[in-house]
Amino acid sequence: MRIEADRKALEAALAQVAALAPARHSQTAVTHVHVTAGEGHVTLTATNLEQELRVRVPAHVAENGAITAPADTLHTMVRNCPGRVTLFTETVGGGQLLRVTSGAARYKVPTGDPADFPALNFHRGVHATLSGPDLTRALHATRYAVSVNPSMSALRGLRLELAPRGARLVGCDSFRLSVCDVPAEDAPDDHLSALMPARAADDILKAFAGVDVVHLHVADHLLSLHSAHAALNVRLLSYTYPDYQRLLNVSPDGIATFDAAAMKDAVGRVAFLADKLDLTRITLHLTGQEAELRVSGPGGDAQDRVPVQLSGTPMTLALSAQQLLDALATFRGTVTWRLTAPPTPNVMTSEDGTLQALLMPLRDRQ
């Protein structure tokens, strides 16, 4: 095998696969990256036996071939190269070495047998096609709400729904809920759903950053995503997701509208004083024209005001300032807030109706 590639492009691809491959494993091959050269590109593949990633990089291929090499070591070598990179194999003493050269820099690393690398199957079927920016927006809008509580197995996953109306991502941790709808082409006639580990969202964001189109396929407890230059398999969780839809169907006591950026800035100006031992409590008193924000903590008190248009009677509610900030960060422009008296949840909706965020109010201090 012998290839020559742009250092920046090769290093970026190796960074992705090296991040997925475990540094240590009982199967040495799992710590390796599988490198295949052919047809004007080099293909890099890695797995942690729960997820599988394949990335293609344009390259000048002088000699086809396939090897495996320690993922982290190879990534570090290429990262330290000063310019365009050449990779080639040679046989030394009955074993095979991979040599990495760039300018005056010279590296070599022992290779593994490609036959020892786990057999992987990247589906090319399509159940839905999403634009890359829409997928990125939906992941960012829901990932924050996924539970980190080990005892809540189902809520530690990010729910994906595919239907004729499009795609939906859902994150929930029992205190908050985020739902984001995005358009999808080639959507299935029937309803499909999948529950992916929350950490997979981070890998999807990295693998498909900047791409225009991402194809999705769900089958055999596996979510497969692929674009022109990358493919990712994610093993799905088998837990039953709760019925979140009923939580969104609230009958409001009042409806408030506000600018997301203005509210986020106002909350941020007072939240730093919120008591972390009291769930970063912030009290909002909403009237017809404004919302008054109050925070009281061991370090001091703070208050601020932000313009709000309220339809209904004035209302006071207490929320977690951090959870409120997390939700507000996902909105742009005008937000509609369906308000109910505690302890019923309140629901924010984006101007175009594609994003909903539910927040549970805090109980009164005893």
Order of alpha helices (4+ residues) and beta strands (2+ residues): beta-alpha-beta-beta-beta-beta-beta-alpha-beta-beta-beta-beta-alpha-beta-beta-beta-beta-alpha-beta-beta-beta-alpha-beta-alpha-beta-beta-beta-beta-beta-alpha-beta-beta-beta
